Amino acid sequence: MEEHVAHLQSCMYQYSRAIYRSIKDLIDPYAPEGSQLEYRRSVLSECEQTMARLAADPHYFARPDRTLFQDIRRYFPITAQAQVAWTVREGVSAAVTFIDAQIEAGAFDGGIARCRATTRKGKACQRTPLPGRDYCPSHQHLERTTVAA
């Protein structure tokens, strides 16, 4: 199990580095040289913190791409912000897809996928969810359904 956790951390590290490598050259070129180095460190740190939070608690991190962009946008000139936003959105989307696949495989719960619902007593449901779903048969009514318009 420790090997699996190390593998997840390594993968998330790779996502944060990929985002950083894609945007590091867009950092404000007119800032003083000492500030540019500090800006790079801050952007790298924010990328790593976002990926660490996403890996640690993926169910309760609503918009990781928006959060990361809001944290780093001040380090980029206005002319580069659209490119930075696109890069962050695509990189975080890839990481979220990877995390979702890991959750589906049960990697975050000791190797067994668990229902996301809680019981009447307030404890987490211990049943296995339906294939391709987040909830077990007893809690399938909690699954969000898309309404055809």
Secondary structure by P-SEA (a helix, b strand, c coil): caaaaaaaaaaaaaaaaaaaaaccccccccccaaaaaaaaaaaaaaaaaaaaaaaacccccccaaaaaaaaccccccccaaaaaaaaaaaaaaaaaaaaaaaaaaccccccbbbbccccccccccccccccccccccccccccbbbbcc
